[in-house]
Every structure is written in C-alpha cells, then in structure tokens.
Amino acid sequence: MKVYTKNGDKGMTSLIGGKKIEKDDIRVEAYGTIDELNSYIGLCYHYLKEDSDKEALRKIQV
C-alpha cells in the first residue's frame, strides 16, 4: 500500500476546513503539545487506583 505521493508537502499542512499553514506554525506546535498532554493524562489514568482521582482526570480529558 502506497502512503506517499512523491510530490512533497513543501513544508505545509492542512487545518480542518482546508486552510494550509506552514508546519512550523505555532498552531501545529500547540496541537502536538496538547496531544502529548492528553496521552500523558491517559497514562496517569491507567495507573491510578482511586476512582475519585480517575474521575478528575476523565473530566480534564473531556
């Protein structure tokens, strides 16, 4: 299965709605940081034992 076009992306990416922005745009960095935080919260949730603590993290993720 081919997953590349051989055209290159010219350093651009698309936002929802189709707007093209540069990959070094602060929004791309922010989306990545938020995604990492969400993953870390999920990992913490997995290791928590107290339901009240889990509920607090679940509310943050929503």
N, C-alpha and C positions, 0 to 999 in steps of 0.2 A: 504494500500500500504506500503510495507516494504522499508525503506530508510536506512537500516543499514545491515552490514554483520556479526556482532558479532565476527569478526576477529581482530578488532582494526587496527589502522593505524601505530602503532609503532612510532608515532611522526614524520612521514614522509608525504610529499605531493608531487604531481607531477607538473612539469612545462609543458608548451606547448612543445611538442616534446617527452614527456615521461620521461625526466630525473627526478629522485627522489632526493629531498633535505629535510633536517630537517625543521620542522615547525618554529624553532627559527632562521632560516637563515635570514640574513639582507634583502635578496630579498623579502621574504614573508612580512616582516615589511614594506618595501618600497612600495610594491604593495598595501597593505592595506592603507597606508598613502595617496598615490595618489588617491585611490578610495574615501577616505573620503574627500579629497580636491575637487575632481570632484563633489561630492554630494553637498558640501557647495557652490561651484560656481553655480550649478543649482538652489539652494535655493535662492541665491542672485539674479540670473537672474529673477526668478519668481517675486520678489518684486520690481525690478527696473521699473521705469516709462519712462525714456528717451531711445529712440531707439538707440542712439549712445552708451550709456553705455551697453545696451544689446548686441549690435554688438561686443563690445570689449570683453565681457565675452564669447560670442559664439566663437570668434576666439581662445580664450585660450583653450576652451574645445575641439576644433578640433584638 
